[in-house]
């Protein structure tokens, strides 16, 4: 994020739009997977590790999608 923030020609509006919607989609997916873990009585340390892995999954993929799309977009967002 810091490297992209310093880049002058980065299409931030496109990044926010794409990454935002992807974040919503991946948050729903992660919530359904978390529900299945809780429903199947996973608890303790395994649940903590799986939950943290789901958080990384739900954040990393949308950010990667947003950066990839915004990298090739025009800076004005059109």
N, C-alpha and C positions, 0 to 999 in steps of 0.2 A: 504493500500500500504506500509506503514511504517513497519508493522509487517511482511509482506511477504518479504520485502527487507532485513530484518535481518535474515531471514531463509536461512541456508546454502544450503539445498538440493532442493530448489525450481527451477522448470524448466522454467526459464525466456524465452528462445526462443519459447517454446510451447505457453506460455502465450501471448507473443507478436503476434504470428501468428494467434492464435485463436481469441483473443480479437480484433485484428486489422480488420479481416474480418467480425466479428460480428458487430463491430462499423460501418463499411461501410454499412452493411445491415440495421442496425437500424437507421442510419442517413438518408438513403433513405426513410424508413418508416416514420420517424418523419417529413421529408420534405414534403411528400405527405399529411400527416395529417395537417401540418401547412398551406399548400396550400389550403386545403378544408376550413379551418377556415377563411382565407383571402378572398377566393372566395365567401363565404357566409356572407361577410360583418361584421365579428366580429371585434370589434375595442376597443381601450381603455384598461381599467383595466382587463376585461375578457380575452382579447387577450394576455396581458402580463402574466397573471397567467397560461393560457394554454400553452404558449410558454415555460415558465420556467419549467412547468411540463413535456413537451416534451423533453426538454434538459436533465432533470433528467432521464427520461425513456431511452433516447438514450445513456446515459453514464452508468447507473447503470446495465442494463441487460447485455451488452457486457462484462463489467468487471466481473460480476458474472459468466458468461459463461467461460471466460478465466481463472479465478481462479479455477473453478471447474475442468476443463480439466487439467490444469497444476498441480494441487494438486496430481493427480493420475498418472502423467506421470513420466518417468525417468528423473533425473536431466540433463542428456546429451541432451535431446530433441529427442531421437530416439524412 
